[in-house]
Amino acid sequence: MVSAPIDPTTGAPNGVHSVPFTLEDFPINDSHRRLKIAMSVRIPQKLSNVDLSIFEKNHSVGGTWFENAYPGLACDIPAHCYSLTFAPNPNWSHFFAPGPEILQYLKDVSAKYKLDKYLRYGHCLTSASWDEESAQWTLKFELMDAEGVKVGEKTEVADVVIQGMGGLSRWDWPKIPGLDEFKGKKLHSAKYDGVAADEKDKSVAVIGSGSSAIQIVPSLQPFAKHVDNYVRGSTWIAAPFASKTLLKYQPDGRNYKFTDEDKKLFATDPAAFAAFRRSMEDELNGVHEVTIKGSPMQVGAVGAFREAMEIKLASKPEILKSIIPTFPVACRRLTPGPGYLEALVEKNVGFVSDAIKRITPTGIETVDGVHREYDTIVCATGFDTSFRPRIPIIGRNGTNVQDVWEDIPTSYLSIAIGPEFPNYWVVNGPNSSVGSGSLLVMFEREIDYMIAAISKMQRENIKAMSVKGSARDDFMSYVANYFPKTVYSEKCRSWYKKGMELGPVVALWPGSCLHAITALKNPRWEDFDYISASSQKNIFSWLGNGFSVPEATGEGDRAFYLTGIDIPPVPSA
């Protein structure tokens, strides 16, 4: 039985595709269409017939690890989990690796995979605009020297854009009256100039209680004459992530320094290294239940964290009433903070919970009328995490991402913006961070998805693909319905919610890390609309002339299907 009447003379369906169709004069080819792509290690590996450019505003790879250099900067998950799956590093110095070491790791990966030939340093994107006729993006850049001074302008075009601008690079000074009047040294954690030893015998104020402040305070404490930490909000100081593994090496939970013997074992015994790495990843991926309101793991975490904090702050119990939250564990980003609580109880460290009224030329005055004088003020007050870009990104019909994302940044699976932005992908976009697990594996799977999409465009001669508005809306509906059952919906000020106490969760994936990478594994091509690069109406024009490339050119493997055969196991019974 057939579903349409067939012409008995031609075998073609009657009344279907009445426009004449002519076979294209090319062999079927996985990479038939040559594409210019802006932006990844995997692209040269997985795709051919592409012109790849990676535009980087700085004069180095590293992103946030290049731009942030404050004292104590370190990864807040185990370094062996903060590694690319294909580039394990047996030589991490500490369980929580310092920032400069992570930056060097990223530089080493870039050098190993020879990315410099694709990198265009000193290119600061100022606008991106879509041209429907050519189906290309026009990218405009300011050219910057190594000191950040503009030295020129440049325009490029690309068939596909992968945005990887990140969320932890856009910062501003906090809006505190009098900040500009301070006569001493003023530093921001995102643009820190100097080292901890610079504060020797000085009085220092650190404003903030996020991950940066929690790392800066214990780093300055041994050098400064006095450090005051200004903390308005409360925060849970977590037991270290993958703590079971850490406690085997460092029973007191401090940041373990790997010995030469440890590193030698990891480097020379692949099985032992793989087992070590898997044990931490397994533990890291086993705590998602803590994000569910009222779950046994959540209740247990509150008790355990409270007890640990009470023990470490026993000599200064007055801090407890201010720092221990009333909201659930994980409502705000959890930070292990090795050494932070220990620093707070030192004699030369103060904890100020009163609100700042103003900053004076010589110090800080709080609302209770107390004025404290400082040589240095460090603002560890975070980043702009709204996702709204600071540059215009103009899609179809003049639609600007700045307008689309002005309130709630909507997306499809966090990687595509909407039907107005074809051939435009986003790494680390809205709802792509994870509350538990490794963020890097999320990035890898996002890139894999995008490469599969680009491969489809090449193979099927597609000039434009854009996610359907209905698919984007359905994903956002899922997001909205997922988070009410989680601790993220509780009242706590968090960058997960654009810095608000209550509001939509815009930063986190609606589920666990494993849930996310499983969802991204198999693309739903039916969620996209396509425009063919062929002038013909037949959607199978990409099939070409009936030949494959090895047959048509006489080059290549004409028995490629015998390579890497997936042999089924023989049943034992």
C-alpha positions in Angstrom: 0.0 0.0 0.0 1.4 3.4 -0.9 0.4 6.7 0.6 0.2 8.7 -2.7 -0.9 7.8 -6.2 2.1 6.8 -8.4 2.6 7.6 -12.0 3.0 4.0 -13.5 5.3 5.4 -16.3 7.8 7.3 -14.1 7.3 6.0 -10.5 6.8 9.6 -9.3 4.0 10.6 -7.0 1.2 12.2 -9.0 0.5 15.8 -8.1 3.5 16.1 -5.9 6.4 18.4 -6.7 5.0 19.5 -10.0 8.0 21.8 -10.5 10.5 20.1 -12.8 13.6 18.8 -11.0 17.0 18.3 -12.5 19.8 16.2 -10.8 22.6 18.3 -9.5 26.0 17.7 -11.1 28.0 16.8 -8.0 28.6 13.6 -5.9 26.9 13.2 -2.5 29.3 14.7 0.0 29.3 15.0 3.8 31.0 18.4 3.5 29.7 19.6 0.1 29.0 23.2 1.1 32.0 25.2 2.1 31.3 27.4 5.2 33.0 30.3 7.0 32.7 29.7 10.7 33.5 32.1 13.5 34.8 30.2 16.4 36.8 25.3 18.6 39.2 22.5 18.8 36.5 20.1 17.6 35.7 21.9 14.3 39.0 21.0 12.5 38.7 17.5 13.8 35.1 16.9 12.9 34.5 19.1 9.8 36.3 19.6 6.5 35.8 22.2 3.9 35.5 25.1 6.4 37.2 28.4 6.9 37.5 28.7 10.6 38.3 31.9 12.5 38.3 32.3 16.3 38.0 35.9 17.2 39.4 36.8 20.6 39.3 40.2 22.2 42.3 39.6 24.3 45.8 38.8 23.2 45.7 35.4 24.9 43.4 32.4 25.2 41.9 31.7 28.6 38.8 33.9 28.8 37.8 34.5 32.5 41.0 32.8 33.6 43.1 35.4 31.7 41.0 38.4 32.8 40.8 37.5 36.5 44.0 37.5 38.4 43.0 38.4 42.0 44.9 36.8 45.0 43.6 33.4 45.8 41.9 32.9 42.5 41.2 29.1 42.1 38.8 26.7 40.7 35.9 25.9 43.0 35.5 22.3 41.8 38.3 19.7 41.8 40.8 20.6 39.1 40.7 17.1 37.6 37.0 17.7 37.0 37.7 21.1 35.6 39.5 19.6 32.7 38.4 18.8 29.1 37.4 15.2 28.7 40.0 14.7 25.9 42.8 16.6 27.7 43.3 15.2 31.2 46.1 16.8 33.2 48.0 14.5 35.7 50.1 17.5 36.9 47.6 19.7 38.7 49.4 21.1 41.8 46.4 21.2 44.1 43.0 19.6 44.5 41.5 23.1 43.8 44.0 24.4 41.2 45.1 28.1 41.3 43.9 30.4 38.5 47.3 30.9 36.8 47.7 27.2 36.6 44.3 26.8 34.9 45.2 29.6 32.5 48.4 27.8 31.6 46.5 24.5 31.1 44.2 26.3 28.6 47.2 27.8 26.8 48.8 24.3 26.6 45.6 22.8 25.1 45.5 25.6 22.6 49.2 25.0 21.7 48.8 21.2 21.5 45.9 21.5 19.0 47.6 24.4 17.1 44.7 26.8 17.4 46.9 29.8 16.9 46.5 29.5 13.1 42.7 30.1 13.6 42.9 32.6 16.4 42.5 36.3 15.6 43.7 38.1 18.7 42.8 41.7 19.6 39.4 41.5 17.9 36.7 43.1 20.0 33.2 42.5 18.6 31.1 45.6 18.3 28.1 44.3 16.3 26.8 41.3 14.4 24.0 41.6 11.8 22.3 39.0 9.6 21.8 39.4 5.8 19.0 37.3 4.6 19.9 37.4 0.9 23.5 36.2 1.4 22.6 34.1 4.5 25.6 35.4 6.3 26.5 37.3 9.4 28.5 40.6 9.2 30.8 40.9 12.1 32.3 44.3 13.0 35.4 44.5 15.3 37.5 47.1 17.0 41.1 46.0 16.8 42.9 46.3 20.1 46.5 46.2 21.1 47.8 44.2 24.1 47.1 47.2 26.3 43.5 47.4 25.3 43.9 50.5 23.1 42.0 50.6 19.9 44.3 50.6 16.8 41.8 50.0 14.0 38.5 48.5 12.8 37.7 45.4 10.8 34.7 43.7 9.2 34.3 40.0 8.5 31.5 37.8 7.2 30.6 34.3 8.4 28.1 31.7 7.4 27.9 30.4 11.0 28.6 32.1 14.2 29.3 30.4 17.5 29.2 32.9 20.4 31.4 32.1 23.3 31.7 35.5 25.0 31.0 34.0 28.5 29.3 35.4 31.5 32.1 36.2 33.9 33.9 38.9 32.0 31.5 41.9 32.1 32.0 43.9 35.3 31.2 47.3 36.8 32.1 49.1 39.9 29.4 48.8 42.6 27.0 51.8 42.9 28.2 52.9 46.4 28.1 56.7 47.1 31.5 58.2 47.3 33.4 55.3 45.7 35.1 57.7 43.3 36.3 59.9 46.1 38.4 57.3 47.9 42.1 58.4 47.9 43.6 55.1 48.6 44.1 52.1 46.3 40.8 50.9 44.8 40.7 47.4 43.2 38.0 45.2 41.6 38.3 41.5 41.8 37.7 41.3 38.0 40.5 43.7 37.2 42.9 43.1 40.1 46.3 44.8 39.7 48.9 43.3 42.0 49.5 40.4 44.4 48.6 39.7 48.0 52.0 40.7 49.3 51.3 44.3 48.1 49.0 44.7 51.1 51.7 44.0 53.6 51.1 46.0 56.8 48.1 47.8 55.2 44.5 48.1 56.3 42.2 46.5 53.6 38.4 46.3 53.1 37.0 43.5 51.0 33.4 44.2 49.9 31.4 41.1 49.0 30.6 37.5 50.0 30.7 35.6 46.7 33.3 33.2 45.5 35.8 35.9 44.7 35.7 37.5 48.2 35.8 34.1 49.8 39.1 33.4 48.0 40.6 36.9 48.4 40.1 37.3 52.2 42.3 34.3 53.3 44.9 35.3 50.7 45.3 38.8 52.1 45.0 37.9 55.7 48.6 36.7 56.2 50.0 39.9 54.7 47.7 42.8 55.7 47.8 44.5 59.1 44.0 44.3 59.1 41.3 43.0 56.8 37.6 43.8 57.1 35.1 41.7 55.1 31.9 43.7 54.4 29.1 41.1 54.0 25.5 42.0 53.6 24.1 38.7 52.6 24.5 35.3 54.2 26.1 32.3 52.5 26.7 28.6 53.0 30.4 27.7 52.9 30.3 24.3 51.5 32.1 21.1 52.3 34.5 20.6 49.4 33.0 19.2 46.3 34.1 15.5 45.8 35.0 15.7 49.4 35.2 11.9 50.0 38.1 11.8 47.5 39.7 14.9 49.0 39.4 13.6 52.6 41.4 10.5 51.7 44.3 12.8 50.9 43.6 15.7 53.3 41.5 14.7 56.3 41.0 18.3 57.5 39.4 19.2 54.2 42.0 21.9 53.3 43.2 22.3 49.7 45.5 19.3 49.2 48.8 19.8 47.4 49.6 16.8 45.2 53.0 15.3 45.9 55.5 14.4 43.2 54.6 10.7 43.9 50.9 11.5 43.3 51.7 13.2 40.0 54.1 10.5 38.9 51.4 7.8 39.5 48.8 9.8 37.5 51.3 10.2 34.7 52.6 6.7 34.5 49.6 4.6 35.4 46.7 5.5 33.1 44.3 3.0 34.8 45.0 4.5 38.3 44.6 8.1 36.9 41.4 7.2 35.1 40.0 5.6 38.3 40.9 8.6 40.4 39.3 11.0 37.9 36.1 8.9 37.5 35.7 8.6 41.3 35.6 12.4 41.6 33.3 12.9 38.6 31.0 10.2 40.0 30.8 11.9 43.3 30.4 15.4 41.7 27.5 14.1 39.7 25.9 12.4 42.7 24.7 15.5 44.5 21.9 16.9 42.3 19.3 15.8 44.8 20.5 18.6 47.1 18.9 21.1 44.7 15.4 19.7 45.3 13.4 21.4 48.1 12.9 19.2 51.1 14.9 16.3 49.8 16.8 14.1 52.3 20.1 15.3 50.8 19.0 18.9 51.1 18.0 18.5 54.8 21.2 16.6 55.5 23.3 19.3 53.8 21.8 22.1 55.9 22.6 20.2 59.1 26.1 19.2 58.0 27.0 22.7 56.7 25.7 24.4 59.7 27.6 22.2 62.1 30.9 22.6 60.1 30.5 26.4 60.1 29.6 26.6 63.8 32.8 24.6 64.6 35.1 26.7 62.5 33.6 30.0 63.8 33.4 28.9 67.4 35.8 31.6 68.6 33.7 34.4 66.9 30.1 33.2 67.4 28.8 36.7 66.6 29.6 36.1 63.0 27.2 33.1 62.9 24.0 35.0 63.2 25.0 37.1 60.1 26.6 34.5 57.9 24.5 31.4 58.3 21.6 31.6 55.8 17.9 31.0 56.4 17.6 29.8 52.8 18.4 26.3 51.6 21.8 25.0 50.7 22.6 25.6 47.0 20.0 28.4 46.5 23.1 30.5 45.9 26.2 29.2 44.2 28.0 26.9 46.6 31.6 27.7 47.2 34.0 25.4 49.1 36.1 28.4 50.2 39.1 26.5 51.7 40.6 28.8 54.4 37.8 31.4 54.4 36.2 30.6 57.8 39.6 30.0 59.3 40.6 33.5 58.1 37.5 35.1 59.6 38.5 34.0 63.1 42.0 35.4 62.9 42.8 38.4 65.1 43.5 40.7 62.2 40.3 40.0 60.3 37.0 41.8 61.0 33.5 40.9 59.8 31.2 43.8 59.1 27.5 43.0 58.4 26.1 46.6 58.6 25.2 48.2 55.3 27.6 50.6 53.8 26.3 54.2 53.9 29.1 55.8 51.8 32.7 55.6 51.0 34.8 58.6 52.1 38.3 59.8 50.9 39.9 57.7 53.6 37.6 54.8 54.3 34.1 53.4 54.7 31.2 54.6 56.8 28.4 52.2 57.6 24.7 53.0 58.4 25.4 52.7 62.1 27.7 55.8 61.9 31.0 53.9 62.3 33.8 55.1 60.0 36.7 52.8 59.3 39.9 53.9 57.5 41.7 51.8 54.9 44.7 51.9 52.6 43.0 49.6 50.1 39.4 48.8 49.1 38.7 45.6 47.1 35.3 45.4 45.5 34.5 41.7 45.0 31.1 42.5 43.8 30.6 40.2 40.9 29.7 40.5 37.2 26.8 41.5 35.0 25.1 38.1 34.6 22.0 39.3 32.8 23.0 37.7 29.5 21.9 40.8 27.7 24.8 41.6 25.3 26.4 45.0 25.4 26.6 45.1 21.6 23.8 44.9 19.0 23.2 41.5 17.5 20.7 42.1 14.8 18.8 39.1 13.2 15.9 38.9 10.8 13.5 41.8 10.6 15.8 44.0 12.6 15.4 41.9 15.7 18.0 42.8 18.3 19.1 40.3 21.0 19.5 43.2 23.3 15.7 43.7 23.1 14.8 40.0 23.1 16.9 39.4 26.2 16.1 42.7 28.0 13.9 41.0 30.6 14.2 37.2 30.5 16.8 35.7 28.1 15.0 33.0 26.2 16.6 30.2 24.3 16.2 26.7 22.8 18.2 24.2 24.9 20.4 27.2 25.9 22.2 27.1 22.6 19.9 28.9 20.1 18.2 32.2 20.5 15.2 32.0 18.2 13.9 31.9 14.6 15.2 35.5 14.0 18.8 34.4 14.5 19.7 31.6 11.9 23.1 30.0 11.9 23.9 31.6 15.3 24.8 29.4 18.2 25.6 30.2 21.8 28.0 28.4 24.2 27.4 29.1 27.9 24.1 30.9 27.1 21.1 31.3 29.3 20.1 28.2 31.3 23.3 26.4 30.5 25.3 26.6 33.8 24.9 23.6 36.1 24.2 23.6 39.8 26.3 20.4 40.2 28.7 18.7 38.0 31.4 20.0 35.6 30.6 23.0 33.4 33.3 22.0 30.9 31.6 18.8 29.8 28.4 20.9 29.3 30.4 23.2 27.0 31.8 20.2 25.1 28.4 18.7 24.5 27.1 22.1 23.3 29.9 22.3 20.8 29.2 18.7 19.7 25.6 19.6 19.0 26.6 22.7 17.0 29.1 20.7 15.0 26.4 18.1 14.1 24.2 21.0 12.9 27.0 22.5 10.8 27.7 19.1 9.4 24.0 18.8 8.4 24.2 22.2 6.7 27.2 21.0 4.7 25.8 17.6 3.8 22.3 18.8 2.9 23.4 22.1 1.2 21.5 24.2 3.7 22.3 27.9 3.7 20.2 28.8 6.8 18.8 26.9 9.7 16.8 28.5 12.5 15.1 27.0 15.5 11.3 27.2 15.4 9.7 29.7 17.8 7.3 26.9 19.0 10.3 24.8 20.0 12.0 27.6 21.9 8.7 28.4 23.7 8.2 24.8 24.7 11.7 24.7 26.1 11.1 27.9 28.1 7.9 26.4 29.4 9.8 23.4 30.6 12.3 25.7 32.3 9.5 27.6 34.0 7.8 24.5 35.3 11.0 22.8 36.5 12.4 25.3 38.9 9.6 25.8 41.4 10.4 22.4 42.9 14.0 23.4 43.4 15.8 25.4 46.1 16.6 28.0 43.4 13.1 29.3 43.7 13.6 30.2 47.4 14.3 33.7 48.5 18.0 34.4 48.1 20.0 36.9 46.1 21.8 35.0 43.4 23.4 35.5 40.0 21.3 32.5 38.9 18.4 34.9 39.0 20.2 38.0 37.6 21.1 39.1 41.1 17.5 39.2 42.4 16.2 37.5 45.5 13.1 36.2 43.7 12.7 35.8 40.0 13.1 33.4 37.1 16.2 31.3 37.1 18.0 32.3 33.9 21.5 30.9 34.4 21.0 27.2 35.3 20.0 24.2 33.2 16.7 22.8 34.3 18.1 19.5 35.6 21.4 17.9 36.5 24.6 18.0 34.5 24.0 14.4 33.3 20.5 15.4 32.4 21.8 18.2 30.2 24.4 16.3 28.3 21.9 13.5 27.7 19.4 16.0 26.3 22.0 17.4 24.0 23.3 14.1 22.7 20.7 13.6 19.9 19.6 16.7 18.1 15.9 17.1 17.3 16.3 18.3 13.7 12.5 18.6 13.5 12.7 21.6 15.8 14.4 23.7 13.0 13.4 25.4 9.8 15.7 25.2 6.8 16.4 27.2 3.6 18.3 25.3 0.9 21.3 26.8 -0.9 19.9 25.2 -4.1 17.6 27.2 -6.4 15.6 24.1 -6.9 12.5 23.3 -4.8 13.3 19.6 -4.3 14.6 19.0 -0.8 16.7 16.1 -2.0 18.8 18.2 -4.5 21.7 17.6 -2.2 21.8 13.9 -3.2 23.6 15.2 -6.3 24.3 13.0 -9.3 24.1 9.5 -7.7 27.8 9.1 -7.1 29.8 9.4 -3.9 33.1 11.4 -3.7 35.4 8.4 -3.8 33.7 7.1 -7.0 33.5 10.5 -8.7 37.1 11.5 -8.0 38.9 8.2 -7.9 40.3 9.3 -4.5 39.5 8.1 -1.1 38.3 4.9 0.4 35.6 3.1 -1.6 35.3 0.5 1.2 35.0 2.9 4.1 32.1 1.0 5.6 34.6 -1.7 6.6 36.5 0.6 8.9 35.5 0.7 12.6 32.9 -2.0 12.3 30.5 -2.2 15.2 30.5 -5.9 15.8 27.6 -7.1 18.0 28.4 -9.4 20.9 27.6 -13.0 20.6 25.0 -14.0 23.1 26.3 -16.4 25.8 23.1 -18.4 25.8 
